[in-house]
Amino acid sequence: MSFLYRLSFKAITLMDAEKAHGLAITALKKLPIPTPPTDDPRLAVSAFGIHFPNPIGLAAGFDKNAEVPDAVLGLGFGFTEVGTLTPLAQIGNPKPRVFRLLEDQGVVNRLGFNNGGHEPALARLKARAAKGGIVGVNVGANKDSANRVTDYVSGIRAFANVASYFTVNVSSPNTPGLRDLQSEAALDDLLAWVIHERDEATRKTSCKPVLLKIAPDLSLYGLDDVVKVARKRGVDGLIVSNTTISRPTKLHVKPHHIPSGGLSGKPLFPLSTRMLAETFLRVEKQFPLIGVGGIDSARTAFSKIEAGASLVQLYSGLIYHGPGLVSSIKKGLVERMEKDGITSLPSVVGSAAEDWLQWPVEGLRG
């Protein structure tokens, strides 16, 4: 599969990035859904009260409208996350709004929560609920919402019976003012309402974990506040991190020539992993973390785990390495475990967090 993808990669890169994404969704909808492969039991992870067959997840942003969760799981992912979903459909920001940085294996997007809204996604998730698999739902707020807290609460209420877990996305840089919800007072209010609604909506069913997805551009003081509020309100985990608005100077493209929007992919790896380690040490094992940003190999996935991630997610890496990346990472993790005599991945979580704090990382805000 990876060989075939490499053959077609040049043709894909000549296509508009958003159109290529649309074709990928269409292909997954039309092709037969493969049976998920059986994973090596040493890759299994339990977190947030959920048993994951392997720690590799697909990040939100690929399957925005919950169109292909089963096809994604069939590729070998241990879990997938749909969304970001807002109560009402919205078209997002003007096109073009997705850009590849080919030499740096990066992606810039300024999509702006384009999605079809709660109703059609909910219908799809209800229709596939009996199939099982771990499908998280990433919820957000409409750009022109009069009350963004209400939008998040609405998402919890709508998907309470079909989501394996929730992700509260307050860290996209492409909705004006959204990241302001990471400030201490605003976040405290938001999470209080979200956790209350989660508890009410799942009173008669199993309680669904609530995760918070944060930005890599927080200052360390801001991160202190986020972790303090997350612990106070009893969230079940953090996802570190979303895309960055910073522009590393070592990119092949000059920073001022890069379009505005959130940068993901390989250039995000150092900053997001340092923030992951910073978060791990602040959380003090009160809840697990999911590491995101620049994962494109077993090596980078393992580094995230060493920095503090119990689970990892990827998306941009698929653009440059194809769907075979998932099985390649799992194979590489098992080989690394055998080489180092590791019997389970949880034993590695955070083992190098202190080391990451010594790395000089461009874009880190003190």
Secondary structure, DSSP 8 states (H G I E B T S, - for coil): -HHHHHHHHHHHHTS-HHHHHHHHHHHHHHS---------GGG-EEETTEEESSSEEE-TTSSTTSS-HHHHHHTT-SEEEEEEE-SS-B--S-S--EEEEGGGTEEEE---S-B--HHHHHHHHHHTGGG---EEEEE---TT-S-HHHHHHHHHHHHTTT-SSEEEE---TTSTTGGGGGSHHHHHHHHHHHHHHHHHHTTTS----EEEEE-TT-BHHHHHHHHHHHHHHT-SEEEE---BS---TTSSS-GGGS-SSEEEEGGGHHHHHHHHHHHHHHHTTSS-EEEESS--SHHHHHHHHHHT-SEEEESHHHHHH-TTHHHHHHHHHHHHHHHHT-S-GGGTTTTTHHHHTTS--TT-B-
